[in-house]
Amino acid sequence: MKTMQVPRRGVSQKNLPVDMGPEAVELSGSIQRIIFHNSENGYSVVQLHVDQGAGVDHKGNVTCVGHLAEPRVGARLRVRGAWVNDKRFGRQLKFDAVEELLPDTAEDIRNFLGSGQIKGLQMELASRIVAAFGTEALRILDDEPERLAEVRGIGSKTLATIVASWREKRCMRDLMLLLQPHGVSLALAVRIYKLYQDSAIEVVQSNPYQLATDMHGVGFVTADSIATKLGFPQDAPLRIEAGILYVLGRNSDDGNVYMPMPDLLKAAGDQLKVAEEMLRDALECLRQQKRVVLEEMDGEVGVFLPDNFDCENGISRHMCRLMHGLKRIDTVADDRAITEMVLSLRVELAEEQVEAIFMAVKGKVMVLTGGPGTGKTTIIRMILRLYLEAGAKVLLAAPTGRAAKRMQEATGCTAQTVHRLLQYNPVEEAFQCGESKPLDCDLLVVDEASMMDTMVFYHLLLAVPDGATLVLVGDVFQLPSVGPGAVLADIIVSGKVPVVELTRIFRQSAESAIVRNAHMIKKGVVPEIDVQGEGDDFRFIVEEDPEAVAQRIVELVVRDIPWRFGDIDPLRDIQVLTPMHKGPVGSLRMNALLQEALNPVGREIRRGEKVFRVGDKVMQTRNDYDKEIFNGDIGRIERFDQEEGKMSIMFDEMKTYGFEDLDSIVPAYAISIHKSQGSEYPVVVLPLLKQHYIMLQRNLIYTAVTRGQRYVVVIGEPRAFVTAVQNDRIRRRNTRLAARLCRALG
């Protein structure tokens, strides 16, 4: 990267990046007005009176947008960026590199010191300092601050205040200079300073890999790049340890609870390019520091992150506790009462449904699983009725807000997210309910249990009282949880927990082609897609050209489906689900096409390649426990406040986002199938092409099809559909929960 030299006072000369493309612009000048400043992340809009450069108005002022630690009127800046045209605010310079230019003249230094930005220094004292030291005043502050005591009115207390404040400002400036040449954004530099304060430079220089551990959004690759440019060698122990943790973290993000030792050594070696002996030495250091856990089981050495290890062991321990405990209410209903209730419904139940009712009434822990249309909701309602009639305290929960809402609507009983049930405190990042504060219930029913990862399920079990009955409901054939583990599948595979699988499809559900085809897909039988008619609720449109598929999807969403049904809103009711993010019909491309077709104009803001407009359909991409908005929740943008730097999004209720939070929001006209777990939509449109071959798996297609309530349209190549249905080679996650349950429960 090309660099330019920027002279500084009080710190060594540093470089700033300048190679920002052919439209890069460099301006220098003084801040005339602060239009907006977010103190949390430094996002700022300022008016700069420029000394030189193009594109200024008749007053020589330019509106500049970017990140500043603490902007102040009068501060001199050198900024580098590119011109952008904001529809509301006009032409602006969006800068990605900035340097505060310290004043040179005595008058400018006096104004700078007396601006109120340095605690303990007002204009009168600033005048005395400049009178005493002239243009050397800033050097004195840097190198000989004790000499300020020579100035009348500066006692020991005032001196300490001034020096501490000056060092803080200097630390922020020096951190910016240190990080910008290494590709670290100004926003991230501000966050680093906010976290480490005066220790920020020391942390970055002594162990930049700590950033990857302590800060969300700073990965090993970024930290490694900084470390390399700061002179850290490839075989530095800190680098190797951080690289191993990075590989383990990435493995956990892929859904695994642990990593076999040989796999870890190979992956870490490929990432770090160091000898295996060095990897083993670093791994032993991490083990001694208790930052990893090594466990041998059945001849295989597994390497765990400590939280994953503790949670998986904890699940086994608490499942054993619950199953061996006595029911708090042991007379919910006798056999006669259950039989009478079943007869009173005047519906014919399958044998496995009756078995599920008896099991939930008499047992302590059970799993109820089955595909669409098999009556899971009917059984849940019967179980709840029996417990409630016995005066039992009942709680209902699901992993996401969407699933909890559907559960509440289906049962008529209050349901909530697992996090809300356990009273998650986002400030402390901890659940308030647990062993010392258990839930007050006799029965806990958890729906969509296949979505719970190892950590969430462990904390749920911690809070279930000994005498309660736990009923886990879910479709194990769907995609597993986003987080590490395959909890529901492992519980079933262990064979140590009672399981009832509902297989009979009821007559009303059997009339739906969606339900029939879903069960055929589940069995690996390809539905006769070539005979699906316009009257069915499941349709296959044959189209092999990817560009034609993309354009046809737009036509379906914007025109054909709303016209066919009359009461379908293309934004609210139709969801495009894609197997992949990239490609001609990936979520990225389809979001751009559908946004342009459904919401082409309006107030907008840009974040990288993402464009947000008022009226857009958007999705949260990670759990935000403070807002109680979860990964996969979909909302709609209601308004922007450019000056406040905020956006209002309507989910089930209105939520406010700062512009700095928008890295967790993406357009949601089209989303990945993985993100649709736990949701249902009136209409699902699913593109399938052979170019999706990596993702063409049976459980992926099954999950997509079972998201549709009224209408499912698959569009693409029939051979891709056939490949997906016939491919049952699901990647096995590395977990040991099933083995632990077998050992714990005998």
Secondary structure by P-SEA (a helix, b strand, c coil): cbbbbbbbcccccccccccccccbbbbbbbbccccccccccccbbbbbbcccccccccccbbbbbcccccccccccbbbbbbbbbbccccccccccbbbbbccccaaaaaaaaaccccccccaaaaaaaaaacccaaaaaaccccccccccccccaaaaaaaaaaaaaaaaaaaaaaacccccccaaaaaaaaaacccaaaaaaaacccccccccccccaaaaaaaaaaaccccccaaaaaaaaaaaaaaaaaaccccccaaaaaaaaaaaccccaaaaaaaaaaaaaaccbbbbbcccbbbbbcaaaaaaaaaaaaaaaaaaaccccccccccaaaaaaaaaaacccccaaaaaaaaaaacccbbbbbbcccccaaaaaaaaaaaaaaabbbbbbbcccaaaaaaaaaaccccccccccccccccccccccccccccccccbbbbcccccccaaaaaaaaaaccccbbbbbbccccccccccccaaaaaaaaacccbbbbbccccccccccaaaaaaaaaaaccccccccccccccbbbbbbccaaaaaaaaaaaaccccccccccccccccbbbbbccccccccaaaaaaaaaaacccccccccccccccccbbbbbbccccccccccccbbbbbccccccccbbbbbccbbbbbcccccccccccccccccccccccccbbbbbbcccccccccaaaaaaaaaccccbbbbbccaaaaaaaaacccccccccaaaaaaaaaac
